[in-house]
Amino acid sequence: MTSLLTNPTVDSIPQWQPATWEDYVKLRDSLPEGTGRIFFNEGWILLEMGEGIGHARFNRLVAFILFIWCSQKMTQSCDDLGGCVLEKAGQRSASPDAVIYIGEGAPQW
Protein backbone atom coordinates (compact mmCIF):
# COMPACT_ATOMS: atom_id res chain seq x y z
CA MET A 1 0.00 0.00 0.00
CA THR A 2 1.31 3.44 -0.80
CA SER A 3 2.07 5.90 1.97
CA LEU A 4 -0.68 8.19 0.71
CA LEU A 5 -3.24 5.55 1.56
CA THR A 6 -1.84 4.81 5.02
CA ASN A 7 -2.96 8.03 6.73
CA PRO A 8 -5.49 9.83 4.53
CA THR A 9 -6.16 13.50 5.17
CA VAL A 10 -8.01 16.17 3.24
CA ASP A 11 -4.89 17.00 1.23
CA SER A 12 -3.24 13.56 0.99
CA ILE A 13 -5.22 12.23 -1.98
CA PRO A 14 -6.12 15.20 -4.17
CA GLN A 15 -6.54 13.03 -7.25
CA TRP A 16 -6.84 9.45 -8.42
CA GLN A 17 -3.91 7.34 -7.18
CA PRO A 18 -2.79 3.85 -8.24
CA ALA A 19 -3.91 1.19 -5.75
CA THR A 20 -4.94 -2.44 -5.49
CA TRP A 21 -8.37 -3.75 -4.50
CA GLU A 22 -6.81 -4.82 -1.21
CA ASP A 23 -5.66 -1.21 -0.62
CA TYR A 24 -9.21 -0.05 -1.26
CA VAL A 25 -10.75 -2.61 1.13
CA LYS A 26 -8.27 -1.74 3.91
CA LEU A 27 -8.92 2.01 3.53
CA ARG A 28 -12.70 1.53 3.24
CA ASP A 29 -12.80 -0.56 6.40
CA SER A 30 -10.63 1.89 8.37
CA LEU A 31 -12.62 5.06 7.61
CA PRO A 32 -15.11 6.08 10.29
CA GLU A 33 -18.61 6.11 8.78
CA GLY A 34 -19.62 9.44 7.31
CA THR A 35 -16.11 10.93 7.19
CA GLY A 36 -15.47 10.58 3.48
CA ARG A 37 -16.38 8.99 0.22
CA ILE A 38 -14.14 6.45 -1.46
CA PHE A 39 -14.04 5.37 -5.10
CA PHE A 40 -12.09 2.60 -6.84
CA ASN A 41 -11.87 2.00 -10.58
CA GLU A 42 -9.68 -0.72 -12.12
CA GLY A 43 -6.49 -0.05 -10.15
CA TRP A 44 -7.11 3.61 -9.21
CA ILE A 45 -8.47 5.03 -5.95
CA LEU A 46 -9.94 8.40 -4.96
CA LEU A 47 -10.82 9.54 -1.46
CA GLU A 48 -12.96 12.63 -0.84
CA MET A 49 -12.98 13.82 2.75
CA GLY A 50 -16.29 15.44 3.71
CA GLU A 51 -18.47 17.88 1.83
CA GLY A 52 -19.48 21.49 2.22
CA ILE A 53 -22.71 22.74 3.76
CA GLY A 54 -24.08 23.88 0.40
CA HIS A 55 -23.47 20.48 -1.15
CA ALA A 56 -25.09 18.67 1.78
CA ARG A 57 -28.11 20.98 1.74
CA PHE A 58 -28.60 20.56 -2.03
CA ASN A 59 -28.17 16.80 -1.77
CA ARG A 60 -30.91 16.51 0.86
CA LEU A 61 -33.17 18.84 -1.16
CA VAL A 62 -32.88 16.58 -4.23
CA ALA A 63 -33.73 13.52 -2.11
CA PHE A 64 -36.74 15.33 -0.62
CA ILE A 65 -38.04 16.38 -4.06
CA LEU A 66 -37.58 12.84 -5.38
CA PHE A 67 -39.46 11.45 -2.37
CA ILE A 68 -42.43 13.77 -3.02
CA TRP A 69 -42.43 13.02 -6.76
CA CYS A 70 -42.18 9.25 -6.20
CA SER A 71 -44.94 9.25 -3.59
CA GLN A 72 -47.33 11.06 -5.95
CA LYS A 73 -46.39 9.76 -9.40
CA MET A 74 -44.82 6.32 -9.07
CA THR A 75 -46.79 3.09 -9.15
CA GLN A 76 -43.62 1.13 -8.36
CA SER A 77 -41.76 1.16 -5.06
CA CYS A 78 -38.97 3.69 -4.72
CA ASP A 79 -36.14 3.42 -2.16
CA ASP A 80 -33.60 6.10 -1.25
CA LEU A 81 -30.49 4.21 -0.21
CA GLY A 82 -28.61 7.39 0.71
CA GLY A 83 -24.94 7.55 -0.13
CA CYS A 84 -24.17 3.84 0.28
CA VAL A 85 -21.08 2.25 -1.24
CA LEU A 86 -21.70 0.25 -4.40
CA GLU A 87 -19.06 -2.36 -5.23
CA LYS A 88 -18.17 -4.77 -7.99
CA ALA A 89 -15.53 -6.72 -6.05
CA GLY A 90 -12.03 -6.40 -7.41
CA GLN A 91 -12.99 -3.94 -10.13
CA ARG A 92 -15.04 -0.89 -9.13
CA SER A 93 -16.66 0.91 -6.23
CA ALA A 94 -18.45 4.20 -5.88
CA SER A 95 -20.09 6.23 -3.16
CA PRO A 96 -22.56 8.46 -4.98
CA ASP A 97 -24.47 11.26 -3.26
CA ALA A 98 -27.75 9.44 -3.76
CA VAL A 99 -28.88 6.00 -4.79
CA ILE A 100 -32.52 5.78 -5.81
CA TYR A 101 -33.74 2.24 -6.43
CA ILE A 102 -36.98 2.05 -8.42
CA GLY A 103 -38.97 -1.18 -8.55
CA GLU A 104 -39.11 -4.35 -6.54
CA GLY A 105 -36.07 -6.11 -5.17
CA ALA A 106 -34.18 -3.22 -3.60
CA PRO A 107 -31.06 -4.46 -1.78
CA GLN A 108 -31.59 -5.35 1.86
CA TRP A 109 -28.95 -5.74 4.56
TITORDREN-901964 format. One record per residue (C-alpha): residue number from 1; x, y, z. Coordinates in nm, 3 decimals, m for minus. Layout:
BEGIN
+-----+---------+---------+---------+
! pos !      px !      py !      pz !
+-----+---------+---------+---------+
! NUM !       X !       Y !       Z !
...
+-----+---------+---------+---------+
REM end
This chain:
BEGIN
+-----+---------+---------+---------+
! pos !      px !      py !      pz !
+-----+---------+---------+---------+
!   1 !   0.000 !   0.000 !   0.000 !
!   2 !   0.131 !   0.344 !  m0.080 !
!   3 !   0.207 !   0.590 !   0.197 !
!   4 !  m0.068 !   0.819 !   0.071 !
!   5 !  m0.324 !   0.555 !   0.156 !
!   6 !  m0.184 !   0.481 !   0.502 !
!   7 !  m0.296 !   0.803 !   0.673 !
!   8 !  m0.549 !   0.983 !   0.453 !
!   9 !  m0.616 !   1.350 !   0.517 !
!  10 !  m0.801 !   1.617 !   0.324 !
!  11 !  m0.489 !   1.700 !   0.123 !
!  12 !  m0.324 !   1.356 !   0.099 !
!  13 !  m0.522 !   1.223 !  m0.198 !
!  14 !  m0.612 !   1.520 !  m0.417 !
!  15 !  m0.654 !   1.303 !  m0.725 !
!  16 !  m0.684 !   0.945 !  m0.842 !
!  17 !  m0.391 !   0.734 !  m0.718 !
!  18 !  m0.279 !   0.385 !  m0.824 !
!  19 !  m0.391 !   0.119 !  m0.575 !
!  20 !  m0.494 !  m0.244 !  m0.549 !
!  21 !  m0.837 !  m0.375 !  m0.450 !
!  22 !  m0.681 !  m0.482 !  m0.121 !
!  23 !  m0.566 !  m0.121 !  m0.062 !
!  24 !  m0.921 !  m0.005 !  m0.126 !
!  25 !  m1.075 !  m0.261 !   0.113 !
!  26 !  m0.827 !  m0.174 !   0.391 !
!  27 !  m0.892 !   0.201 !   0.353 !
!  28 !  m1.270 !   0.153 !   0.324 !
!  29 !  m1.280 !  m0.056 !   0.640 !
!  30 !  m1.063 !   0.189 !   0.837 !
!  31 !  m1.262 !   0.506 !   0.761 !
!  32 !  m1.511 !   0.608 !   1.029 !
!  33 !  m1.861 !   0.611 !   0.878 !
!  34 !  m1.962 !   0.944 !   0.731 !
!  35 !  m1.611 !   1.093 !   0.719 !
!  36 !  m1.547 !   1.058 !   0.348 !
!  37 !  m1.638 !   0.899 !   0.022 !
!  38 !  m1.414 !   0.645 !  m0.146 !
!  39 !  m1.404 !   0.537 !  m0.510 !
!  40 !  m1.209 !   0.260 !  m0.684 !
!  41 !  m1.187 !   0.200 !  m1.058 !
!  42 !  m0.968 !  m0.072 !  m1.212 !
!  43 !  m0.649 !  m0.005 !  m1.015 !
!  44 !  m0.711 !   0.361 !  m0.921 !
!  45 !  m0.847 !   0.503 !  m0.595 !
!  46 !  m0.994 !   0.840 !  m0.496 !
!  47 !  m1.082 !   0.954 !  m0.146 !
!  48 !  m1.296 !   1.263 !  m0.084 !
!  49 !  m1.298 !   1.382 !   0.275 !
!  50 !  m1.629 !   1.544 !   0.371 !
!  51 !  m1.847 !   1.788 !   0.183 !
!  52 !  m1.948 !   2.149 !   0.222 !
!  53 !  m2.271 !   2.274 !   0.376 !
!  54 !  m2.408 !   2.388 !   0.040 !
!  55 !  m2.347 !   2.048 !  m0.115 !
!  56 !  m2.509 !   1.867 !   0.178 !
!  57 !  m2.811 !   2.098 !   0.174 !
!  58 !  m2.860 !   2.056 !  m0.203 !
!  59 !  m2.817 !   1.680 !  m0.177 !
!  60 !  m3.091 !   1.651 !   0.086 !
!  61 !  m3.317 !   1.884 !  m0.116 !
!  62 !  m3.288 !   1.658 !  m0.423 !
!  63 !  m3.373 !   1.352 !  m0.211 !
!  64 !  m3.674 !   1.533 !  m0.062 !
!  65 !  m3.804 !   1.638 !  m0.406 !
!  66 !  m3.758 !   1.284 !  m0.538 !
!  67 !  m3.946 !   1.145 !  m0.237 !
!  68 !  m4.243 !   1.377 !  m0.302 !
!  69 !  m4.243 !   1.302 !  m0.676 !
!  70 !  m4.218 !   0.925 !  m0.620 !
!  71 !  m4.494 !   0.925 !  m0.359 !
!  72 !  m4.733 !   1.106 !  m0.595 !
!  73 !  m4.639 !   0.976 !  m0.940 !
!  74 !  m4.482 !   0.632 !  m0.907 !
!  75 !  m4.679 !   0.309 !  m0.915 !
!  76 !  m4.362 !   0.113 !  m0.836 !
!  77 !  m4.176 !   0.116 !  m0.506 !
!  78 !  m3.897 !   0.369 !  m0.472 !
!  79 !  m3.614 !   0.342 !  m0.216 !
!  80 !  m3.360 !   0.610 !  m0.125 !
!  81 !  m3.049 !   0.421 !  m0.021 !
!  82 !  m2.861 !   0.739 !   0.071 !
!  83 !  m2.494 !   0.755 !  m0.013 !
!  84 !  m2.417 !   0.384 !   0.028 !
!  85 !  m2.108 !   0.225 !  m0.124 !
!  86 !  m2.170 !   0.025 !  m0.440 !
!  87 !  m1.906 !  m0.236 !  m0.523 !
!  88 !  m1.817 !  m0.477 !  m0.799 !
!  89 !  m1.553 !  m0.672 !  m0.605 !
!  90 !  m1.203 !  m0.640 !  m0.741 !
!  91 !  m1.299 !  m0.394 !  m1.013 !
!  92 !  m1.504 !  m0.089 !  m0.913 !
!  93 !  m1.666 !   0.091 !  m0.623 !
!  94 !  m1.845 !   0.420 !  m0.588 !
!  95 !  m2.009 !   0.623 !  m0.316 !
!  96 !  m2.256 !   0.846 !  m0.498 !
!  97 !  m2.447 !   1.126 !  m0.326 !
!  98 !  m2.775 !   0.944 !  m0.376 !
!  99 !  m2.888 !   0.600 !  m0.479 !
! 100 !  m3.252 !   0.578 !  m0.581 !
! 101 !  m3.374 !   0.224 !  m0.643 !
! 102 !  m3.698 !   0.205 !  m0.842 !
! 103 !  m3.897 !  m0.118 !  m0.855 !
! 104 !  m3.911 !  m0.435 !  m0.654 !
! 105 !  m3.607 !  m0.611 !  m0.517 !
! 106 !  m3.418 !  m0.322 !  m0.360 !
! 107 !  m3.106 !  m0.446 !  m0.178 !
! 108 !  m3.159 !  m0.535 !   0.186 !
! 109 !  m2.895 !  m0.574 !   0.456 !
+-----+---------+---------+---------+
REM end
